[in-house]
């Protein structure tokens, strides 16, 4: 494994709030050791990462005093929100972009990427979970305004694996505020295979978990990401007041 990259970045590891933040698709970085044959447009696109998600996650980490584990490389190398058995854990095509370096990758090749990327990423999450015993797990993602030619009206999605409690609590706050068009299990749901981390690090341990999906045109600049994070701080602290007694310090 090359020494010039890491599968996971841990930010705010001394955070005292019992909330664990995860951002699996935080980076579009592709180390030289992986030749995916991508165009510059593809590497900059949503295919390679969740645009704006890391900026939002870092703001939340700071404002809430909660630790964050963020992916250090592009999901096109290995998608850390997928198990090895998932057909799209190493995609050969992502919407309109072909990924030449993933086409025809052998099972051993996938296993190698799993070992290099997935394992250390989730080990880092496990280490934080063991340290802090979180009472809530929150994963931060973004989605494109248009997918396969279809415009998406929803602006914020709150997703769950099988326990809807956290997602429903946040949706109730959004609907009360009326700032953004929010929905439950939109634009994806557990049936789309996107709740792997929620189940692995939250529900499997009896901890409520929620995926926050943000339409990326709302967070594609630093100021917009900061504004969205400030909004989400309000939603989270209102939905889970007992967890954030020091969030407004």
WOVENFEN-V138328 format. One record per residue. N is the residue number from 0. RES is the residue in one letter. SS is DSSP state (hx for helix, st for strand, lp for the rest). Layout:
BEGIN
n->N res->RES ss->SS
n->N res->RES ss->SS
END
This chain:
BEGIN
n->0 res->X ss->lp
n->1 res->X ss->lp
n->2 res->X ss->lp
n->3 res->X ss->lp
n->4 res->X ss->lp
n->5 res->X ss->lp
n->6 res->X ss->lp
n->7 res->X ss->st
n->8 res->X ss->st
n->9 res->X ss->st
n->10 res->X ss->st
n->11 res->X ss->lp
n->12 res->X ss->lp
n->13 res->X ss->lp
n->14 res->X ss->lp
n->15 res->X ss->lp
n->16 res->X ss->lp
n->17 res->X ss->lp
n->18 res->X ss->st
n->19 res->X ss->st
n->20 res->X ss->st
n->21 res->X ss->st
n->22 res->X ss->st
n->23 res->X ss->lp
n->24 res->X ss->lp
n->25 res->X ss->lp
n->26 res->X ss->lp
n->27 res->X ss->lp
n->28 res->X ss->lp
n->29 res->X ss->lp
n->30 res->X ss->lp
n->31 res->X ss->lp
n->32 res->X ss->lp
n->33 res->X ss->lp
n->34 res->X ss->lp
n->35 res->X ss->lp
n->36 res->X ss->lp
n->37 res->X ss->lp
n->38 res->X ss->lp
n->39 res->X ss->hx
n->40 res->X ss->hx
n->41 res->X ss->hx
n->42 res->X ss->hx
n->43 res->X ss->hx
n->44 res->X ss->lp
n->45 res->X ss->lp
n->46 res->X ss->lp
n->47 res->X ss->lp
n->48 res->X ss->lp
n->49 res->X ss->lp
n->50 res->X ss->lp
n->51 res->X ss->lp
n->52 res->X ss->hx
n->53 res->X ss->hx
n->54 res->X ss->hx
n->55 res->X ss->hx
n->56 res->X ss->hx
n->57 res->X ss->hx
n->58 res->X ss->hx
n->59 res->X ss->hx
n->60 res->X ss->hx
n->61 res->X ss->hx
n->62 res->X ss->hx
n->63 res->X ss->hx
n->64 res->X ss->lp
n->65 res->X ss->lp
n->66 res->X ss->lp
n->67 res->X ss->st
n->68 res->X ss->st
n->69 res->X ss->st
n->70 res->X ss->st
n->71 res->X ss->lp
n->72 res->X ss->lp
n->73 res->X ss->lp
n->74 res->X ss->lp
n->75 res->X ss->lp
n->76 res->X ss->lp
n->77 res->X ss->lp
n->78 res->X ss->lp
n->79 res->X ss->lp
n->80 res->X ss->lp
n->81 res->X ss->lp
n->82 res->X ss->lp
n->83 res->X ss->lp
n->84 res->X ss->lp
n->85 res->X ss->lp
n->86 res->X ss->lp
n->87 res->X ss->lp
n->88 res->X ss->lp
n->89 res->X ss->lp
n->90 res->X ss->lp
n->91 res->X ss->lp
n->92 res->X ss->st
n->93 res->X ss->st
n->94 res->X ss->lp
n->95 res->X ss->lp
n->96 res->X ss->st
n->97 res->X ss->st
n->98 res->X ss->lp
n->99 res->X ss->hx
n->100 res->X ss->hx
n->101 res->X ss->hx
n->102 res->X ss->lp
n->103 res->X ss->lp
n->104 res->X ss->lp
n->105 res->X ss->lp
n->106 res->X ss->hx
n->107 res->X ss->hx
n->108 res->X ss->hx
n->109 res->X ss->hx
n->110 res->X ss->hx
n->111 res->X ss->hx
n->112 res->X ss->hx
n->113 res->X ss->hx
n->114 res->X ss->hx
n->115 res->X ss->hx
n->116 res->X ss->hx
n->117 res->X ss->hx
n->118 res->X ss->hx
n->119 res->X ss->hx
n->120 res->X ss->hx
n->121 res->X ss->hx
n->122 res->X ss->hx
n->123 res->X ss->hx
n->124 res->X ss->hx
n->125 res->X ss->hx
n->126 res->X ss->hx
n->127 res->X ss->hx
n->128 res->X ss->hx
n->129 res->X ss->hx
n->130 res->X ss->hx
n->131 res->X ss->hx
n->132 res->X ss->lp
n->133 res->X ss->lp
n->134 res->X ss->lp
n->135 res->X ss->st
n->136 res->X ss->st
n->137 res->X ss->st
n->138 res->X ss->st
n->139 res->X ss->st
n->140 res->X ss->st
n->141 res->X ss->st
n->142 res->X ss->st
n->143 res->X ss->lp
n->144 res->X ss->lp
n->145 res->X ss->st
n->146 res->X ss->st
n->147 res->X ss->lp
n->148 res->X ss->lp
n->149 res->X ss->st
n->150 res->X ss->st
n->151 res->X ss->lp
n->152 res->X ss->lp
n->153 res->X ss->lp
n->154 res->X ss->lp
n->155 res->X ss->st
n->156 res->X ss->st
n->157 res->X ss->st
n->158 res->X ss->st
n->159 res->X ss->lp
n->160 res->X ss->lp
n->161 res->X ss->lp
n->162 res->X ss->lp
n->163 res->X ss->lp
n->164 res->X ss->hx
n->165 res->X ss->hx
n->166 res->X ss->hx
n->167 res->X ss->hx
n->168 res->X ss->hx
n->169 res->X ss->hx
n->170 res->X ss->hx
n->171 res->X ss->hx
n->172 res->X ss->hx
n->173 res->X ss->hx
n->174 res->X ss->hx
n->175 res->X ss->hx
n->176 res->X ss->hx
n->177 res->X ss->lp
n->178 res->X ss->lp
n->179 res->X ss->lp
n->180 res->X ss->lp
n->181 res->X ss->st
n->182 res->X ss->st
n->183 res->X ss->st
n->184 res->X ss->lp
n->185 res->X ss->lp
n->186 res->X ss->lp
n->187 res->X ss->lp
n->188 res->X ss->lp
n->189 res->X ss->hx
n->190 res->X ss->hx
n->191 res->X ss->hx
n->192 res->X ss->lp
n->193 res->X ss->lp
n->194 res->X ss->lp
n->195 res->X ss->hx
n->196 res->X ss->hx
n->197 res->X ss->hx
n->198 res->X ss->hx
n->199 res->X ss->hx
n->200 res->X ss->hx
n->201 res->X ss->lp
n->202 res->X ss->hx
n->203 res->X ss->hx
n->204 res->X ss->hx
n->205 res->X ss->lp
n->206 res->X ss->lp
n->207 res->X ss->st
n->208 res->X ss->st
n->209 res->X ss->st
n->210 res->X ss->st
n->211 res->X ss->st
n->212 res->X ss->st
n->213 res->X ss->st
n->214 res->X ss->st
n->215 res->X ss->hx
n->216 res->X ss->hx
n->217 res->X ss->hx
n->218 res->X ss->lp
n->219 res->X ss->lp
n->220 res->X ss->lp
n->221 res->X ss->hx
n->222 res->X ss->hx
n->223 res->X ss->hx
n->224 res->X ss->hx
n->225 res->X ss->hx
n->226 res->X ss->hx
n->227 res->X ss->hx
n->228 res->X ss->hx
n->229 res->X ss->hx
n->230 res->X ss->hx
n->231 res->X ss->hx
n->232 res->X ss->hx
n->233 res->X ss->hx
n->234 res->X ss->hx
n->235 res->X ss->hx
n->236 res->X ss->hx
n->237 res->X ss->hx
n->238 res->X ss->hx
n->239 res->X ss->lp
n->240 res->X ss->hx
n->241 res->X ss->hx
n->242 res->X ss->hx
n->243 res->X ss->lp
n->244 res->X ss->lp
n->245 res->X ss->lp
n->246 res->X ss->lp
n->247 res->X ss->lp
n->248 res->X ss->lp
END
